[in-house]
Each structure stands twice: as structure tokens, then as C-alpha cells.
């Protein structure tokens, strides 16, 4: 617990340092004014109402040599509505459940915003209960309602160029006619907490996995550094495309649990890859976007056991701009 607290303190120090430049530039403003400047877009031409359908969910894999167990949730699709601006997108989704399948109980909150001109922040909080268990060694697939997974993550990226024209703004249906492309590198960091638990071992005692690797749970807290590339390309006929790739590496304090004992994992290394790709179309006050992305974490749990966690999401959004200034040119 002490080490986890230290990791949190280090990450908070990192975040505070990252924001020092923003506060320094705004030291003559009140806290309310600073928040207003960073997050609120007062140009109503940038505001839009959105309808969307999405597909998202957390899943994890346990790999031991050539053998693999996959844990995936059910009812991953949803529909919703939202509000988009150049600085912030707020979407509210409703999960769709099918009566024919075992439902996964889920809480899934994800968000991103741009602070200032160079700071991109993403965060998520996910709690899932109930997973389909698949394997590659010919055992039948089944559903376990006793497996619970809790994941919390924060990602920060400082971009070398201003991100007033980026994939985040294009998701809100905004673009600049004079811009034909945007490419920028960035550096930053991340923090992640992951906890999955079950009432009984999640690895079957069938001889496929190392006999010492029969976990019933794992808790881990990690922190690391990351860097990558953000790109946007304006295409002919009112289309645009985007691709972001941000790898990272860090350390993670991990503790494994079995029915009789628990142990500290000796290998602290944690690897991470975030990627996002999308295409969109914008015409006058309407826009439509299709975006797919994932955050993938992988680490070793000792005894030849590797853990891979992924946070995947896809979204189709249709937006309508609340106000259109006729004196300005259309976005494309």
C-alpha cells in the first residue's frame, strides 16, 4: 500500500509540473477564470449536438507459452447523445443489452479534453462484472459472472505544436480550410490501476498452464512515460482522416492472489500502446465521423505468465452545428 501511495504522489507531481506553464501564463487570473479559459469555448460556431452509436469494452488475456485464455465482456454496444466544442466533447451513452446473452454489469466512463494549446488529457474509469472465457486449447467457451475487473487510467501528452487543429477538434466537426495536414510529436506520461478478482481460480487446472500460475486475482498500480505522433489529413470532397500512435513504458507494482497465498510479482516492467484511427466527412453544419482505437497494456506476472489488458472503443457520430456564422467559410 505504501508503494502504491508513493506512485500516486509521483504521478501527481508530474501532472502539477506539466500544468505549471499554464498556471504561470494565467497567474493574473482567478481559478474560475483559468478553468474558463482552458475548457470553455465561447464561440458558438464551434458547438454541435451529436448522436452516436459506440462499441467499447475492456478485456484481458493470460498467456503462458502457446496457451492463452481470453476474458471478454458481453453487451458492448451502445447508443447515446452528446455535445461537442473545440475544447471538450461530452457524450452520454446507454448500453444495449440482449436478452439472449449473459449480461455483463458495467460502469464505463471515458473522456478527453484539451487544456491550453499543447496539453491533451485522456482518462477512463471502468468496472466490469461478468466475462466470457475463451481459450486456444479446445476447451468449451463459457461465461463467468464472478469475475470483476476495475481499471482506472490517466494519460497526458504535451504536443510540440499547438493542437487547435487535431483529431480532437475534428471529432467535433471542426477544421480549418487553410490547413491541409497536421503532424505533431508529443511526450507525456500515464498512470494506471488494474484489479481483477474472482471467487475461484481464473486459470483452469488442466495442465496447460504452469502449475504455479493458477491465479484468482491480480492488483497492480503503474506509472510511466510515453511519446508519439498525432496526425490529421484533410482530403478532397470534404473528407478527413486521422491517425495517432503513442507507445509508452513504465513500472508497475503488482500483487498476485491464489486460493492459498499471495505474492509480489518480481518483474516491474509495464509496456503500453495507444492508437486511434478515424475518417470523417463534414459539409456545412453537418458532420459524421468513424473512429476506432485501443489502449493496450502488457506485463509479466512471473511463472511464465503474461498479462495483456486492452481498452477498445469504436464510435460512429453524426453531428449538427448549433450555430453557423454565414460570414465565415464552411470548414472545407
N, C-alpha and C positions, 0 to 999 in steps of 0.2 A: 504493500500500500504506500509506503514512504517513497519508493522509487516512482510509482505512478504519479504521486503528487509532485515530485521533482520534475518529471517530464512535462506535466501541465504547466508548471511555473516557467520552465524554459520556453515553452511554446508561447505563453503569454508575453514573455519578454521579447520574443521575436516579433510578435504581432505589434506590440507597442512601438518597437523600433521602426517597423515598417510604416507606421502611421505618423511618425514624428515629423516627417516632411510636410504632411498635410496640415497638421496642427500648427506647425511653425508658420506656414503661409497664412493661416487663418487665426493667428493669435490675438488679433484685434476684435474677433467676433465672439459672440456668446456660444455656448454649446448648442443651443437651439439653432442659431444661425449657421453653425458649421454643419450640422446634420442636414439642414435645409439645403445648403449649397451642394453637399455631396450627393444627396439621394433624391431630391425633388426636382423634377423637370417642370418649369413654369411655362414652357412653350406648348400650348395645347395642340399645335400641329403635330407634335410627337406622340400624342396619346392615342391609343387604339383599344377597342374592345375585341376580345378573342374567344373563339370556340375551338375546342381541340379534342382529339382522341389520343390516348397515350398507351404505352406498353412499358412497364417498368417492374423491376424486382431484383432483390438480392439473391444470390445463390453462392454455394461454395462447394469445392471439390477436395477430397482427400486422396492423395496419390502415394502409392507405395510400390516402387518399381514399375512394372507393367500393369498393375491393378489400380483401378480407380472407382471411387464412389462419388456420385453427384447428388446434390441436395438442391431441389428447385421448388419454388412455391407454385401454387395454383392461382387462378383468377388474377392474372397480371395485367389485364386490360382495364381501361377506364375512360371516362368522358368528363369534360368539365368546361369551365369558362374562366376568363381572366382579363387582366388589364395590363397593357404594355406601354412603357415610355422608353426614352433613350437611356435612362439610368437604372430602371428597375422593371422587372416583369413579375407580376403576381398571378399565379394560376391556381385555381381550386379544382381538384379532381374528385370524382366519385367512382369508386371501384365497382366493377361489374362482376357479379358472382353467378356462376352457373349451378343450377340445381342438380346436375348430373355428376358433379365432381365434389371431392372433399375440399371445403373451403379453407384457405389459409387466412388466419386472423392477422391483420396487418395495420401498422401505422407507418406511413412513408411520407416524410416531409423533405423536399429538396428545394433549394433556392440559390440564386446567384445575383450579384449586383456589382456595379462599377462605382468605386469610390475615388473621387478626384479624376485625374486624367490618365493615370497609369496603374491603378490598383484593381485587380479582378479577384473577387472573393466568391467561393462556392462552399456550400455547406449542406449536410444531409443528416437526418435522424431517422433510423429505420428499426422497427421492431416487428418481426415476423414470427408466427407460431403455426407450425404445420408445414411439412415439406414432403415432396415426392422423392423417394430414394431410388436412384438408378445405379447400375454397375456395368462393367465391361467383362464380367466373368460368368455370364449366363444365369445369374440368379434372377428370379422374377422381380419386377418393379412393384413397389408398394408405397403407401402413404403413412407417415408417422406424425401424429398430432401432438407428440410430447416434445418435439424439438423446437426450441425457442432461440432466435438469433436477434441480438441487439447490436447495431452498428451506428457509430457517430463519427462524422468526419468533417474536417475544415481544410480547405485548400486556398492558398494565397499565391498570387502571381503578380510580380511587378514587371510591366512591359516597358521595353526600351522606347517604343513610340507611344504617342497618345492613342487611347482606344476609343475615341469618339466615333471612329468608323471601324467596326469589328463585327464578329459573328453575333455578339450580344445585341447590338443595335439592329442588325438585320433581322434577328428573330422578332423584333418589334415592328418590322416592315419599314425600316428607315435605311436610307442610303443617300449618297451624295453623287450627283450626276458627274461632277468633275473627277471623281475617284474611279479608277478602273481596277485597282487592286490594293490590297493591304497585306503586308507581310511584316511581322514583328517577332522578335525573340523576347524571352522573359525569364526571370529567375524568381524563386519563391520557396515556399515550404508547405508542409502539410502535417496534420495531426489526425490520428485515427484511434478509435477504441472499438474493439470487436469482442463479442461474448456470445458463444453458443453453448447451450446446455440441453441435456436430455435426461429422462428418468432412468435410462439404461444405456449400455454402450451403443454408440452410433456406428461402430465398425463390427460386422458380424464375425463370430468366432468360427470361421470356416477354413482356416489355413491359408487364405490368400494374402493376408497382411501379416506383418511382423507380429509375433505373439506378444510383444511388449507394447504394442501401439494401439491397444483397444481403449480408445478414449470414450468418455461420456460427456466431455465438455472441454472448453478452452476459453481463457480470458487473456486479452492482450491489449497493451497500450503502446502506441508507436508515434514517433516523430521523425521527420526527415526533411531533406532539401529536394527541390525539383526545378526543372527548367525545360523550356520547349519553344514551340513555334505556333503562332496564331496566323491564319491566312484567310482572306476573303477575296473572291474574284467576281467582278461584275461582268456578266456575259451578255451577248446580244439578245434582243427580243424580250427585255425586261426580266431576265433570269439572273440569278447569282448563285455562287457555290462557296462553301466554307470547309476548311479542314484544320483542326487543332490537334497537336500531338505534344503531350507533356509527360515525360518519364521522370521518375524520382527514385531515391534510395534513402533508407533511414535505418533506425534501430527500433526494436520492439521488445518490451518486457512481456514475456509470455509464460503462462502457467497452464499446464495440462491436468485434467482430472480423470480419474478412473473410479471404479466402484469401491476400491480399497485404499487408494492413495492419491496424492497429487504431487507434481514435480515442476521444477523450474526448467524451462527449455534453455539449453546451453547456447544455441546459435541465435544471436540477436538480430541478424540482418533481415531487412524488410525491403522488398522491391515493389515498385508501383508504376503503373502506366495509365494515363488518362488520354482518351482520344475521342474526338467528336467530328462527324462529317454531316453535311447538310446541303440541301438545294432549296431554292425558293423562287417565287415569282411575285412581282409587285407591279400593280397598274393603278394609277390614280389613288383612290382611297382604299383599295383592297389589296390584300397580300395573302399568300399561302406559303407555308414552309414545311419541310420534312427534315427532321434531324434525328440522327442515331448516334449514340455514344455510350461509353462504358468507362468505369474506373476499376482497374484490376490490381489486386494486391496478392503477393505470393511470399511465403516464408516457410522455413523448415521447422518441424516440431520434434526433431530427434527420432531415433529408431527407424530411420529411412523414410519418414512420413513427411510429405509436403502438403501445405495448406494453401489453397487458391480461393480467394474471395473476389467476387465481381458484383458491381453495382451498375446494372444495364438499364438504359432507357431509350425509348423512341417516341417521337411525337409528331403528329400532323396538326398544324394550327391554321385556322382561317381567321383573318383579322379585318376590321373595318376602322379606319381612322376617324376619330370623333370630329375633328375639325380640319379643314383644308384651306390654306391661305392661297387664294386664287392668284395673288401677285407673284407667288413663288412657282418655280417649275416643278413638275411632277418628279418623284425620286429618280426615275430612269428616263 
